[in-house]
Amino acid sequence: MEDKKLVCRDCGTTFVWTVGEQEFYQEKGFTNEPTRCPECRKANKQRKRNFNNY
């Protein structure tokens, strides 16, 4: 396994999905690669939290 370069679906930035992150995904049983960079993932989580508070 090696690091992969992915493109964020929200901002279009290229980000690296490390071997360690890939192994973590496999351990958790996740089958899809991430579609958002870490910054957009964090922003998306925050938007969901704010929405759920209403």
LINURKA-V398022 format. One record per residue. N is the residue number from 1. RES is the residue in one small letter. D_LAST is the distance of its C-alpha to the last C-alpha in Angstrom with 1 decimal. Layout:
# LINURKA-V398022
N/RES/D_LAST + N/RES/D_LAST
This chain:
# LINURKA-V398022
1/m/42.8 + 2/e/42.1 + 3/d/39.3 + 4/k/37.8 + 5/k/36.6 + 6/l/33.6 + 7/v/31.9 + 8/c/28.1 + 9/r/26.7 + 10/d/24.2 + 11/c/26.5 + 12/g/29.9 + 13/t/31.0 + 14/t/33.5 + 15/f/32.6 + 16/v/34.6 + 17/w/33.6 + 18/t/35.9 + 19/v/38.1 + 20/g/36.3 + 21/e/32.9 + 22/q/34.6 + 23/e/36.1 + 24/f/32.7 + 25/y/31.3 + 26/q/34.4 + 27/e/34.2 + 28/k/30.6 + 29/g/31.8 + 30/f/29.9 + 31/t/32.0 + 32/n/30.3 + 33/e/30.7 + 34/p/27.7 + 35/t/26.9 + 36/r/25.0 + 37/c/26.6 + 38/p/25.3 + 39/e/23.7 + 40/c/21.8 + 41/r/20.9 + 42/k/19.4 + 43/a/17.5 + 44/n/16.2 + 45/k/15.0 + 46/q/13.2 + 47/r/11.5 + 48/k/10.5 + 49/r/9.3 + 50/n/7.2 + 51/f/5.8 + 52/n/5.5 + 53/n/3.8 + 54/y/0.0
